[in-house]
């Protein structure tokens, strides 16, 4: 279906493509001719799929990517078309191909994952905002949009928040500093404070430490708060260094098990 051919030739090509499609739909999938004929039919309608893809190019996506998506919709249309529907193939295929392209935009052009229902509402809000601005001469309020779309103000607010996820700012984006020096957005973001983990660990250990006997508490105090060696602890307790080592292992194991089990 070459766009450069004469109108009469194009009409004959379209008629031949329709005949091939009808012959394809009459064949069982396991017929020896089926695969080759299917490939031929798809090839005959690819120019139409490219035509539909071109209508969406102004949205910023590369034409080659849109054409691949359109071809996918075309293949689905060829495989699912039934002449008994009472419609021509192009009438059936057009919304299927266009729907595949719109789904591509909806699913792949958002930088962050947003529920599909909210993506669709964000699109409606943007369209309504443009319509009301043109009609009234001033941007509509959230209440205006809620009334126009028959939605609650909270839903409109959520749609605006979702729209912000469409294009996420890069952490490598330069940010101007007060002293004139440059920095990236990522360099200005805070990092996890390791002190938070220590607070969590300390609070988890507090009740477990309270359950220890006086000798076990004394051993931990000497080892971890006075930085005494096992030999020094053994001398103070009147036991061997080996016994101190075994006692420390037992105490720490009980504490570790208590923290991991949540008790």
C-alpha positions as CSV (number, residue, x, y, z in Angstrom):
1,X,0.0,0.0,0.0
2,X,2.6,2.5,-1.2
3,X,1.5,6.2,-0.9
4,X,3.4,7.1,-4.1
5,X,1.2,4.9,-6.4
6,X,-1.7,6.2,-8.5
7,X,-5.2,6.3,-6.9
8,X,-6.4,3.5,-9.2
9,X,-3.5,1.3,-8.3
10,X,-4.0,2.1,-4.6
11,X,-7.6,1.0,-4.8
12,X,-6.6,-2.3,-6.4
13,X,-4.0,-2.8,-3.7
14,X,-6.5,-2.2,-1.0
15,X,-9.0,-4.6,-2.6
16,X,-6.3,-7.2,-2.9
17,X,-5.4,-6.7,0.8
18,X,-9.0,-7.1,1.8
19,X,-9.3,-10.3,-0.2
20,X,-6.1,-11.7,1.4
21,X,-7.4,-10.8,4.8
22,X,-10.7,-12.6,4.2
23,X,-8.9,-15.6,2.8
24,X,-6.7,-15.6,5.9
25,X,-9.7,-15.6,8.3
26,X,-11.2,-18.5,6.5
27,X,-8.0,-20.7,7.1
28,X,-7.4,-22.6,10.2
29,X,-4.2,-21.5,12.0
30,X,-2.5,-24.9,11.4
31,X,-2.9,-24.6,7.6
32,X,0.4,-24.6,5.7
33,X,-0.5,-21.3,4.0
34,X,-1.6,-19.5,7.2
35,X,1.7,-18.1,8.5
36,X,2.9,-16.7,5.1
37,X,-0.5,-15.2,4.3
38,X,-0.7,-13.7,7.8
39,X,2.7,-12.0,7.3
40,X,1.6,-10.8,3.9
41,X,-1.6,-9.2,5.2
42,X,0.2,-7.5,8.1
43,X,2.7,-6.1,5.6
44,X,-0.1,-4.8,3.4
45,X,-1.6,-2.7,6.2
46,X,1.7,-1.5,7.8
47,X,1.6,1.8,5.9
48,X,-1.8,2.5,7.6
49,X,-0.3,1.8,11.0
50,X,2.5,4.2,10.2
51,X,0.0,6.8,9.2
52,X,-1.8,6.5,12.6
53,X,1.6,6.6,14.5
54,X,2.4,9.9,12.7
55,X,-0.7,11.5,14.2
56,X,0.8,11.0,17.7
57,X,4.3,12.2,17.0
58,X,3.7,15.7,18.3
59,X,3.6,14.3,21.8
60,X,7.4,14.1,21.9
61,X,7.9,10.3,21.4
62,X,10.2,9.2,18.5
63,X,8.3,8.2,15.4
64,X,10.2,4.9,15.1
65,X,9.1,3.9,18.6
66,X,5.5,4.9,17.9
67,X,5.5,2.9,14.7
68,X,6.6,-0.2,16.5
69,X,3.7,0.2,19.0
70,X,1.3,0.8,16.0
71,X,2.6,-2.5,14.4
72,X,1.8,-4.3,17.6
73,X,-1.7,-3.0,17.5
74,X,-2.0,-4.0,13.8
75,X,-0.9,-7.5,14.5
76,X,-3.6,-7.8,17.3
77,X,-6.2,-6.4,14.9
78,X,-5.3,-8.9,12.2
79,X,-5.4,-11.8,14.6
80,X,-8.7,-10.8,16.2
81,X,-10.6,-9.4,13.3
82,X,-13.8,-11.3,12.4
83,X,-15.6,-10.5,9.1
84,X,-18.8,-11.4,10.8
85,X,-18.5,-8.3,13.0
86,X,-20.1,-6.5,10.1
87,X,-17.4,-3.8,10.0
88,X,-14.6,-3.2,7.6
89,X,-11.1,-4.1,8.8
90,X,-9.9,-0.5,9.0
91,X,-12.9,0.5,11.0
92,X,-12.1,-2.3,13.4
93,X,-8.3,-1.8,13.4
94,X,-8.1,2.0,13.8
95,X,-9.3,2.2,17.5
96,X,-7.2,-0.9,18.3
97,X,-4.0,0.6,16.9
98,X,-4.7,4.1,18.4
99,X,-5.5,2.5,21.7
100,X,-2.2,0.6,21.7
101,X,-0.4,3.9,21.1
102,X,-2.3,5.7,23.8
103,X,-1.6,2.8,26.2
104,X,2.1,3.2,25.4
105,X,2.0,6.9,26.3
106,X,0.1,6.2,29.5
107,X,2.4,3.3,30.7
108,X,5.8,4.5,29.6
109,X,6.1,8.2,29.6
110,X,5.6,8.7,33.4
111,X,8.9,8.9,35.3
112,X,7.3,7.6,38.5
113,X,4.7,4.9,38.8
114,X,1.2,6.3,39.3
115,X,-2.1,4.3,39.3
116,X,-3.7,4.2,35.9
117,X,-6.9,5.8,37.2
118,X,-5.0,8.7,38.5
119,X,-3.0,9.1,35.2
120,X,-6.3,9.3,33.4
121,X,-7.8,11.8,35.8
122,X,-4.7,14.0,35.5
123,X,-5.2,14.0,31.7
124,X,-8.8,15.0,32.2
125,X,-7.8,17.8,34.6
126,X,-5.2,19.2,32.2
127,X,-7.8,19.2,29.4
128,X,-10.5,20.8,31.6
129,X,-8.0,23.4,32.8
130,X,-7.2,24.5,29.2
131,X,-10.9,24.5,28.2
132,X,-12.1,26.6,31.2
133,X,-9.1,29.0,30.9
134,X,-10.0,29.6,27.2
135,X,-13.7,30.0,28.0
136,X,-13.4,32.2,31.1
137,X,-10.2,34.0,30.3
138,X,-8.7,33.1,33.7
139,X,-7.3,29.8,35.1
140,X,-9.9,27.8,36.9
141,X,-9.7,27.0,40.6
142,X,-9.7,23.5,42.0
143,X,-13.3,23.9,43.0
144,X,-14.1,25.0,39.4
145,X,-12.4,21.9,38.0
146,X,-14.2,19.7,40.6
147,X,-17.6,21.0,39.5
148,X,-16.7,20.7,35.8
149,X,-15.5,17.1,36.0
150,X,-18.0,16.1,38.7
151,X,-15.2,15.1,41.0
152,X,-14.3,16.0,44.6
153,X,-11.7,18.7,45.4
154,X,-9.6,16.0,47.0
155,X,-9.5,14.0,43.8
156,X,-8.5,17.1,41.8
157,X,-5.7,17.8,44.3
158,X,-4.5,14.2,44.0
159,X,-4.5,14.6,40.2
160,X,-2.3,17.6,40.4
161,X,0.1,15.6,42.7
162,X,0.1,12.7,40.2
163,X,0.9,15.1,37.3
164,X,4.0,16.1,39.1
165,X,5.3,12.5,38.7
166,X,5.1,12.7,35.0
167,X,8.5,14.4,34.7
168,X,10.8,13.8,37.6
169,X,13.8,16.2,38.2
170,X,17.2,14.7,37.7
171,X,19.5,14.6,40.7
172,X,22.3,15.8,38.3
173,X,20.4,19.1,37.6
174,X,22.6,22.1,38.6
175,X,21.3,24.3,41.3
176,X,22.5,27.9,41.9
177,X,24.0,28.6,45.3
178,X,23.9,31.9,47.2
179,X,27.6,32.3,47.0
180,X,27.6,31.7,43.2
181,X,29.1,28.2,43.4
182,X,27.3,25.5,41.5
183,X,26.0,22.2,43.0
184,X,23.7,19.4,41.8
185,X,20.3,18.7,43.3
186,X,21.7,15.3,44.5
187,X,24.5,17.0,46.4
188,X,21.9,19.0,48.4
189,X,19.8,16.0,49.5
190,X,20.3,14.7,53.0
191,X,21.6,11.2,53.7
192,X,20.5,8.6,56.2
193,X,21.7,9.4,59.7
194,X,23.4,6.4,61.1
195,X,22.4,7.6,64.6
196,X,18.8,6.5,63.8
197,X,19.9,2.8,63.6
198,X,21.6,3.2,67.0
199,X,18.5,4.6,68.6
200,X,16.5,1.6,67.3
201,X,19.0,-0.9,68.5
202,X,19.3,0.8,71.9
203,X,15.5,0.8,72.4
204,X,15.3,-2.9,71.4
205,X,18.0,-3.8,73.8
206,X,16.7,-1.8,76.8
207,X,14.1,-4.4,78.0
208,X,16.5,-7.3,77.3
209,X,19.3,-5.7,79.3
210,X,16.9,-5.2,82.2
211,X,16.2,-8.9,82.4
212,X,20.0,-9.8,82.8
213,X,21.4,-10.9,86.1
214,X,23.7,-8.6,88.1
215,X,26.9,-10.5,87.0
216,X,26.0,-10.4,83.3
217,X,25.3,-6.7,83.5
218,X,28.6,-6.2,85.3
219,X,30.5,-8.1,82.6
220,X,28.9,-6.0,79.8
221,X,29.7,-2.8,81.7
222,X,33.3,-3.7,82.1
223,X,33.8,-4.9,78.5
224,X,31.9,-2.3,76.5
225,X,31.8,0.8,78.7
226,X,35.1,0.5,80.5
227,X,36.9,-1.1,77.6
228,X,38.5,-3.7,79.9
229,X,40.1,-6.8,78.4
230,X,38.8,-10.3,79.1
231,X,41.8,-11.0,81.3
232,X,41.1,-7.9,83.4
233,X,37.5,-8.8,83.7
234,X,38.5,-12.4,84.8
235,X,40.9,-11.0,87.4
236,X,38.1,-8.8,88.9
237,X,35.6,-11.6,88.9
238,X,38.0,-14.3,90.0
239,X,37.5,-16.5,87.0
240,X,39.7,-17.4,84.0
241,X,39.8,-15.5,80.7
242,X,38.3,-18.5,79.0
243,X,35.3,-18.4,81.3
244,X,34.9,-14.7,80.6
245,X,34.9,-15.4,76.8
246,X,32.3,-18.1,77.2
247,X,30.1,-15.9,79.4
248,X,30.3,-13.0,76.9
249,X,29.4,-15.3,74.0
250,X,26.3,-16.6,75.9
251,X,25.2,-13.1,77.0
252,X,25.5,-11.6,73.5
253,X,23.8,-14.6,71.9
254,X,20.8,-14.2,74.2
255,X,20.6,-10.5,73.4
256,X,20.9,-11.1,69.7
257,X,18.2,-13.8,69.7
258,X,15.9,-11.5,71.8
259,X,16.3,-8.6,69.3
260,X,15.7,-10.9,66.2
261,X,12.6,-12.5,67.7
262,X,11.2,-9.2,68.9
263,X,11.2,-10.1,72.5
